[in-house]
Amino acid sequence: MDGKWHHIWHQSDLKTFEMCPERARKIWAGEVSDPESDAAVLGTACHNAVERLLLPADPDSYNHCYPVERCEESYDLLHDYFEQELTELSPSIEKWNSYGSVDKMRSMGTSKLDAWYEEIYNGLTPMHVELPFKKLLFEDDERVVHMEGRIDLIDSNLGIVDWKFPKRDYTRDKWQYDRWDVQSTVYSWAVDQMKGELKRDFEEHAMTFFVVHGKSGVSQMRIDRSPQDWEFLKRKVEALSRLVERSDMEVWTLNDAGWWCSEKWAPCWHLCKGKETYG
Ligand code: SF4
């Protein structure tokens, strides 16, 4: 080895850390695990069904410069994939916070996918589906730092695209995403790093989120990013990497100022804020 620290970060790690550093430390150290929730499993099942519909059987033959179109076959396939994914994933649910039963999840997921199919699918021009990346963010005398991830879709018209299947419509909080959303920063940076490797280069550093919320609502938000955001990302990830290297720190900063710090959502609750006796 070269005697340096080697870090590989995902955008979701940065989000986990932003909530509460100590919660992140406990999860990464294996002291607690984040239990799988019904809402997360439903989101994954919808996401996987969409991905399977868009993925070509032969990627080399799939150089779409024409839009996909709705037809009976693709509609049936989408719902078959969803049923398969739900059947496979639902046994892993450890926390029923949102839906209460697989039947309710099935009903909600079917409506969400109908909305996705009606309002989003038609007219997409997919170029890369589930595009993986692992790129060097920076290197110095002490550390080598990579960012890794997987982009839902690169579309020839829309550019970088991500699907979300949450309960509520958070595009109403777009100003927050404009200011500090890390996923659009990481993915736009990654696409810039992949210039020349993609079927088309994108000059515009933006990311489109399709948010399929409630039973049938679909919202869309486009977040713009610039090289200045990428410079901040490097500083942010450098600071986090340096913290991780200080492995002698037994506890990191506690941040209870948000929804995540509650009996319902914090896997660390019983070891920290929900602990009845200290001593
Ligand atoms: S209980 Fe709250 S403050 Fe304590 S580690 Fe968990 S999220 Fe952070």
Residues whose N, C-alpha, C, O or C-beta is under 5 A from the ligand:
A	BS01	SF4	C20 E22 R23 L254 N255 D256 W260 C261 A266 C268 W269 C272 K273
